[in-house]
Amino acid sequence: MSIMGDSHDAFHRGTAPIFALLTDDQTRRLAELRGDPELIVRLESLAAKANEGDLSEEERAEYEAYIEANNLLAALQAEARFRLSGGEF
């Protein structure tokens, strides 16, 4: 198996305990989860300020926390979609 295949298998195995806690319906709901409209507006505002170099230290910390949360959610949603599609590892 390739290094990429090994890393994908490791990710699937690493997330298995999380998905073992979820029903199929909960997994589907996770895959379909969309962001809060107010939060999206806040993120867009912070992103614009970041692009201009105008973030305060507090705003930078807030923005980075949102990015981390978004990355985690995106990874979990990708795994949820993989599992719902019948993907095997």
C-alpha positions as a Markdown table, in Angstrom:
| # | Residue | x | y | z |
|---|---|---|---|---|
| 1 | Met | 0.0 | 0.0 | 0.0 |
| 2 | Ser | 1.2 | 3.5 | -0.6 |
| 3 | Ile | 2.0 | 6.1 | 2.0 |
| 4 | Met | -1.2 | 8.0 | 1.1 |
| 5 | Gly | -3.2 | 4.9 | 1.4 |
| 6 | Asp | -1.6 | 4.1 | 4.8 |
| 7 | Ser | -2.4 | 7.6 | 6.1 |
| 8 | His | -6.0 | 7.4 | 4.9 |
| 9 | Asp | -6.4 | 4.0 | 6.6 |
| 10 | Ala | -4.9 | 5.5 | 9.8 |
| 11 | Phe | -7.3 | 8.4 | 9.7 |
| 12 | His | -10.3 | 6.0 | 9.2 |
| 13 | Arg | -9.1 | 3.8 | 12.1 |
| 14 | Gly | -8.3 | 6.8 | 14.3 |
| 15 | Thr | -11.8 | 8.2 | 13.8 |
| 16 | Ala | -13.6 | 4.9 | 14.2 |
| 17 | Pro | -14.2 | 5.3 | 18.0 |
| 18 | Ile | -16.0 | 8.6 | 17.3 |
| 19 | Phe | -18.2 | 7.1 | 14.6 |
| 20 | Ala | -18.9 | 4.0 | 16.8 |
| 21 | Leu | -20.8 | 6.4 | 19.1 |
| 22 | Leu | -23.0 | 7.8 | 16.3 |
| 23 | Thr | -26.1 | 6.2 | 14.7 |
| 24 | Asp | -26.4 | 6.3 | 11.0 |
| 25 | Asp | -28.8 | 9.2 | 11.3 |
| 26 | Gln | -26.4 | 11.2 | 13.5 |
| 27 | Thr | -23.6 | 10.5 | 11.0 |
| 28 | Arg | -25.8 | 11.8 | 8.2 |
| 29 | Arg | -26.7 | 14.9 | 10.2 |
| 30 | Leu | -23.0 | 15.5 | 10.8 |
| 31 | Ala | -22.3 | 15.2 | 7.1 |
| 32 | Glu | -25.0 | 17.7 | 6.2 |
| 33 | Leu | -24.2 | 20.2 | 9.0 |
| 34 | Arg | -24.0 | 23.8 | 7.9 |
| 35 | Gly | -22.5 | 26.8 | 9.6 |
| 36 | Asp | -24.5 | 29.3 | 11.6 |
| 37 | Pro | -25.2 | 32.3 | 9.4 |
| 38 | Glu | -24.1 | 34.8 | 12.1 |
| 39 | Leu | -20.8 | 32.9 | 12.6 |
| 40 | Ile | -20.2 | 32.9 | 8.8 |
| 41 | Val | -20.6 | 36.7 | 8.8 |
| 42 | Arg | -18.1 | 37.0 | 11.7 |
| 43 | Leu | -15.6 | 34.8 | 9.9 |
| 44 | Glu | -15.9 | 36.8 | 6.8 |
| 45 | Ser | -15.3 | 40.0 | 8.8 |
| 46 | Leu | -12.2 | 38.5 | 10.5 |
| 47 | Ala | -10.9 | 37.1 | 7.2 |
| 48 | Ala | -11.2 | 40.5 | 5.6 |
| 49 | Lys | -9.3 | 42.1 | 8.5 |
| 50 | Ala | -6.7 | 39.4 | 8.4 |
| 51 | Asn | -6.1 | 40.0 | 4.7 |
| 52 | Glu | -5.6 | 43.7 | 5.4 |
| 53 | Gly | -3.3 | 43.0 | 8.4 |
| 54 | Asp | -5.7 | 44.7 | 10.7 |
| 55 | Leu | -6.5 | 42.0 | 13.3 |
| 56 | Ser | -6.0 | 42.7 | 17.0 |
| 57 | Glu | -4.3 | 40.0 | 19.1 |
| 58 | Glu | -7.8 | 39.0 | 20.4 |
| 59 | Glu | -9.3 | 38.9 | 17.0 |
| 60 | Arg | -6.3 | 36.8 | 15.7 |
| 61 | Ala | -6.8 | 34.3 | 18.5 |
| 62 | Glu | -10.5 | 34.2 | 17.8 |
| 63 | Tyr | -10.0 | 33.7 | 14.1 |
| 64 | Glu | -7.4 | 31.0 | 14.6 |
| 65 | Ala | -9.7 | 29.1 | 16.9 |
| 66 | Tyr | -12.5 | 29.3 | 14.3 |
| 67 | Ile | -10.1 | 28.0 | 11.7 |
| 68 | Glu | -9.1 | 25.1 | 13.9 |
| 69 | Ala | -12.7 | 24.2 | 14.7 |
| 70 | Asn | -13.6 | 24.5 | 11.0 |
| 71 | Asn | -10.7 | 22.1 | 10.0 |
| 72 | Leu | -11.9 | 19.6 | 12.6 |
| 73 | Leu | -15.5 | 19.8 | 11.4 |
| 74 | Ala | -14.4 | 19.5 | 7.8 |
| 75 | Ala | -12.4 | 16.3 | 8.6 |
| 76 | Leu | -15.2 | 14.8 | 10.5 |
| 77 | Gln | -17.7 | 15.6 | 7.8 |
| 78 | Ala | -15.4 | 14.1 | 5.1 |
| 79 | Glu | -15.2 | 10.9 | 7.2 |
| 80 | Ala | -19.0 | 10.9 | 7.8 |
| 81 | Arg | -19.5 | 11.1 | 4.0 |
| 82 | Phe | -17.0 | 8.4 | 3.4 |
| 83 | Arg | -18.7 | 6.1 | 5.8 |
| 84 | Leu | -22.2 | 6.9 | 4.5 |
| 85 | Ser | -21.0 | 6.1 | 1.0 |
| 86 | Gly | -20.0 | 2.6 | 2.1 |
| 87 | Gly | -16.3 | 3.3 | 2.0 |
| 88 | Glu | -14.1 | 0.7 | 3.3 |
| 89 | Phe | -10.7 | 0.9 | 4.9 |
